[in-house]
Amino acid sequence: MIDAKASTEDLTMTVGGTPTVEDGTYPANLIALDDKPVPDRDNPEDTMTLRIWKFGLDALDSDGNPAEVEGVSSTALGPRSKAYKWISALLGRKLENGELITREMLLGRECLVTVAQNDNGYSKVIEVVSAPRKKGAPVLDEGPLFPDSPPRTLTKSGVAVTTTIDPVDGLPA
């Protein structure tokens, strides 16, 4: 049964747009990474998978909230693919052929993202590059890490220091 009193009351709604971010390059970190099946452009009866990358920016959106912006790539990981470039930027190094990359390796990583509004007025990520290294911060040589591997090299301010890396926690011993 419908309450006549409730049905005659005015319903007020406010139409709002999607918050946007000014075009530019921002410090960011990867906060989510998911795959989304969508209809295939070439054959709508089939589906294809797109990878959705969500970044938290060091900026506020048009509503004054911490900005979050998404970028989209295919799942391809060839050296010329967008996903390969973005993963390399997040890890700060080139990827090795056959290397296994997990979501956990990427989430929370810092980077710089370039944001631009698309034709529909939505902010989207168009480029991801490595975050600048902090001056004087140690840089770990990116060789394979196995319990029987040789010592790895830490470089600080251009001076190489050989150290042994603990295979359990990955920290210098």
N, C-alpha and C positions, 0 to 999 in steps of 0.2 A: 504494500500500500504506500502511496506517495503522500507525504505530508504537504498539504496545500500551502502552508505557511512557508516552509523551506523552499518550495519550488518557485515562489513568487519573489524571493529575495534576489537582489542583483548579484551576479558573479563578476568579480573584478579580476582581471588578469593584466600583467605587465609583459609586454613583448620586449625581449632583450636580445642583443647580438652575442656572438661568441667573443669572449675576450681576446684581444690581439696584443701583439708585441711590435714595437717599432722595428722596421727592417734594420739589420745590423749584425754584428758579431758579438757574442756574449760568452763569458765563462759559464760552463754548465757541467752537469754530471748525468749519466744515464740512470734513469730511475725505473724504467720498465722496458721489456723487450718481449714481444709476443708475435706469434704467427697467426694470420687471419686468412681463412679460405674465402675467396671471392669468385664471382663468375669470370671465366676466361674471356678476355676481350675478343679473341679470334673464334672461339666456339662457346657461346653462352650456355650450352648444355653441360659443359665441363667446368671444373673449378681449377683455380690456381691458388698458390699461397703467397701472400705478401707478408713481409716482415715489418712490424710497426715498432719504431724506436721512439721512446718518450724520454725527453730531457727536461730536467729541472734547471731553469736559468737563474743566474745571479742578477735578477731584474724583476720588476713588477709588471703585471699585465695591465690592460686598459681599465680593469676594474679595481686596480690597486692591490691585487693578490699576488703571491709568488707565482711567477710565470712558469708554465709547463707547455712545451711545444713538441709536436710529433713530426717525425719524418718517416718516409716509406721507402722500402727497397724490396727487391726480389730476394729470393733465398739463395741465389747464385753466389758462389764464392770464388770465382775466377779472379785473377789479378787486376782485371779492368772493371770489375763490378763495384757498385756503390757500397754494398755490404762489406766487401773486402777492404775498401778504403776506410770505411768508418770503423771497422774492427781494428785495423792497423793503427788508426789515430787514437783509439781508446787505449790500446795496449802500448802505444808509443814505439812500435817496431814493425818491421815487415813480418808477414806470416810465412811459415814454412809449409812447403807442399806436404799434404797429408796430415797436417796438424789438427788436433781436435780442440775446438773452442767451445766452452760452455757459457751459458748465460751468467753463471756466478762469477766467471772471470771478468765479465764486462760491467755488470751492475755496480753503480757507485763510482765508476771511473770518471775522472775529471777530463774535460776537453774544452775546446772552443767550438761553438756552433754558429753558423751564419743562418739567419732567419730572414725570410721574405714572405710577403703576402702573395697568395696564389690568385688566380683570376676570380675566385669566389670571395675574396677578402679575408680568408683564413691565414693565420701565420703558420708557416711550415719550415722545417729544417731543410736547407738546400745543400749544406756542406758541414762536415765535421773534420776538425784538425786536432792534432795533439795539443794538450795544454802545455804552455811554456814551463820548462823545468825551473824550479826554484834555484836561485843562485847559490852555489856551494853545496847543493844537495847531492848526496852520493848517487851515482848511476851504476846499477848492477849490470854487468856484462850478461847479455841474454843468451847464454849457452844452455844446453840441456842439463837438467839437474837430476842426477841419479845418485844413490848412496855411494857408488864406487867411482863417481866422476871426479876429475881433477878439481883443485881449488878454482873458484871463480874470482874475477877481478872487480873490485870496487874502485871507481874513479871519483876523486874529490878534487875539484879545482885543478884538473889536469894531471894530478899525481896518482899513479896507479899503485894500489895496495892489494897484495894478494891475501885472501882470507879464505877460510874454510866455511862452507855453508852447512848448517845443521839440516840433514835431510828430513827431519820430522817437522820442524816449524818453518824451514826456509830462511831462517835468520842467520846472520854471521855468528859463528861459534866463538 
